[in-house]
Amino acid sequence: MTRTAAWGVAAVLLAAASVAFGQSALPDRLPAQEAAAGWLRLFDGQTTFGWQPRGDALWEVDGGALRGHGAGDGVIATTAEFADFELALEVWMDAETGGAIAFRAPVEGRVDEESSFEVALDPASTRWPAGSIRGVARSSAAGARLRNRWTPVRVVADGPRLIVEIGGRRVLTAASAKHTRGVVALRHRGSGTVRYRNVRLRPLQLRPLFNGKDLTGWKPIPGRASTFTVTPEGWLRIQNGAGDLQTETLWGDFVLQLGIFVNGDRLNSGVFFRANAGQFWSGYESQIRNQWEGDDRTRPVDFGTGGVYGRQAARKVVSNDREWFTKTIVATGNHIAVWIDGYQVADYTDRRNPDQTNARRGARTAPGVISLQGHDPSTDLMFRDIQIAELPPRP
């Protein structure tokens, strides 16, 4: 499938989901097809988990939307960084308010058209009509009706190529390499109210880490009990334990997505990263364990699937054994974010003293291998669609 076709399919899926969800409480997991396509729910519709406000505006969750209000100018920004992506959301604003979507914005400090790309959403502006990227290019959406209605907006940042759509119509295509990575931020400007909902993002430019045929590019630590095979379906299967299958390439800041199937009950495994080549079970570990206490999925056992093992438990176990789910790990600097089927379960900043040789002892930002764990004799897991995108260096 071409990238253009993939965008079209994803847009249809997103539109259908938006209609289905409406303003009601959103489910934790995205539909399987949407999750497998790589979509992430940046805003869960219920909390500000994974977001931080900056500036004078006030932010709260109201009716499944992020509501910005007050008399100040400010943004609410993701804690995770992205480089190449497709972003889709809906925006609503009253007559006293202007909005904007900033992307590839700095992780700290002021967010504006100098420090980021900022998509203007103020329909009253003549200099930068709605859909313009301030300081880069004007849109063709002058006079767009954005007041007192929910309007879908789509932004694509694919290398220097930038696309903006409003209400399903493309209003801007531009090119700029001014900014290469950063957070996503939603702006409130004025004295009224702006709302954002159904905020979703799909990372782009991921490339396969596993070819579905053999273990090219991977290397098991010798002398360990796990077996690593490729199934007739093209899945990577790990059985028995303990074992460690590592990439031959080192990765520092990245977006990693992979499909996982746990072929058993409450089995234990993990995805390690920034680990030492040839060293057993080193680095950070994103846990795989679909187990919780009693009937409460918000009480994970042993950090739970998506938790950062030993550092932060998953806020909720959303995946199940014996069914495919998609895990997304975004590691940037000392920050780690994890989504399971599009639902963010971990948002961890490592504030320990730096240790560039061992993430078990301190904060490691240096590149390392990615590895898949065979935990014990009961291990039986399968992995597919293992894809990764390396993020460019921070400015």
URJOPE-V900138 format. One record per backbone hydrogen bond with DSSP energy under -1.0 kcal/mol. CO is the residue of the C=O (numbers start at 1). NH is the residue of the N-H. If there is no record, write none. Layout:
# URJOPE-V900138
CO | NH
CO | NH
This chain:
# URJOPE-V900138
2 | 6
3 | 7
4 | 8
5 | 9
6 | 10
7 | 11
8 | 12
9 | 13
10 | 14
11 | 15
12 | 16
13 | 17
14 | 18
15 | 19
16 | 20
17 | 21
18 | 22
21 | 24
31 | 35
32 | 36
33 | 37
34 | 39
35 | 38
40 | 201
48 | 51
50 | 79
52 | 77
54 | 75
58 | 69
60 | 67
65 | 62
66 | 196
67 | 60
68 | 194
69 | 58
73 | 56
74 | 188
75 | 54
76 | 186
77 | 52
82 | 182
84 | 204
85 | 157
86 | 202
87 | 155
88 | 200
89 | 153
90 | 197
91 | 151
92 | 195
93 | 148
94 | 97
96 | 191
98 | 189
99 | 121
100 | 187
101 | 119
102 | 185
103 | 117
105 | 183
112 | 116
117 | 103
118 | 134
119 | 101
120 | 131
122 | 125
129 | 132
132 | 120
133 | 136
133 | 137
137 | 133
141 | 144
151 | 91
152 | 167
153 | 89
154 | 165
155 | 87
156 | 163
157 | 85
158 | 161
160 | 176
161 | 158
162 | 174
163 | 156
164 | 171
164 | 172
165 | 154
166 | 169
169 | 166
171 | 140
172 | 164
174 | 162
182 | 82
183 | 105
184 | 78
185 | 102
186 | 76
188 | 74
189 | 98
193 | 94
194 | 68
195 | 92
196 | 66
197 | 90
199 | 42
199 | 43
200 | 88
201 | 40
202 | 86
207 | 388
215 | 218
217 | 248
219 | 246
227 | 239
229 | 237
231 | 234
235 | 231
236 | 383
237 | 229
238 | 381
239 | 227
242 | 225
243 | 374
244 | 221
245 | 372
246 | 219
251 | 368
253 | 391
254 | 331
255 | 389
256 | 329
257 | 387
258 | 327
259 | 384
260 | 325
261 | 382
262 | 264
262 | 322
269 | 288
270 | 373
271 | 286
272 | 371
273 | 284
275 | 369
276 | 279
284 | 273
285 | 309
286 | 271
287 | 306
288 | 269
289 | 291
289 | 305
291 | 301
293 | 296
296 | 299
297 | 317
299 | 293
301 | 304
303 | 314
304 | 307
307 | 287
308 | 311
308 | 312
312 | 308
325 | 260
326 | 341
327 | 258
328 | 339
329 | 256
330 | 337
331 | 254
332 | 335
334 | 350
335 | 332
336 | 348
337 | 330
338 | 345
338 | 346
339 | 328
340 | 343
341 | 30
342 | 41
343 | 340
345 | 315
346 | 338
348 | 336
353 | 363
358 | 361
358 | 362
363 | 355
368 | 251
369 | 275
370 | 247
371 | 272
372 | 245
374 | 243
376 | 379
379 | 240
380 | 263
381 | 238
382 | 261
383 | 236
384 | 259
386 | 209
387 | 257
388 | 207
389 | 255
